[in-house]
């Protein structure tokens, strides 16, 4: 698993393409040949860009679900709804399909935000609203999610 780092802003061009900022493109260089999967986020009004290697790992997990259990089948259908295979062209541009532009409410400016091994693609205004913290106490969330983890010997939780 490759960790992707950073938050980057860019503008959408007249044809709906996003120009990946150079530092992000450099991190994704190893994945350029195999391509990417772009999908709707499950929890947020944004898109998720998976390097194909990461998508394959996710699909391996999902393929373990019993398809004869209705809720599993419903989950798979919803999780994969709108999934598209996309490429980043030689100039570093990503064309976002129209249905995903609509889902993500993408207009003129976007934010690429790293999420460990994938990249979230947000409309800039929605991103700013999501991180503003108005609906969430981040300190409480951090304690709840990460507070009991300390499985390394390096002293970092």
Number of C-alpha atoms within 10 A of each C-alpha: 9 13 10 16 16 13 16 16 17 15 17 19 14 8 8 18 16 24 19 20 15 11 12 19 16 13 15 20 10 12 18 18 12 11 16 23 19 25 23 25 16 12 6 14 18 22 25 24 24 22 25 19 17 18 17 13 12 12 13 11 10 15 11 8 14 11 14 8 9 10 12 14 14 11 14 16 11 13 15 13 11 14 16 16 14 19 20 21 11 8 8 17 18 17 17 20 16 11 11 18 18 11 15 22 18 24 16 14 15 22 23 24 20 19 15 13 16 23 23 23 27 26 23 20 14 18 19 12 11 15 11 11 10 9 9 11 9 13 8 11 11 10 11 11 9 11 11 9 11 11 9 8 7 7 7 8 11
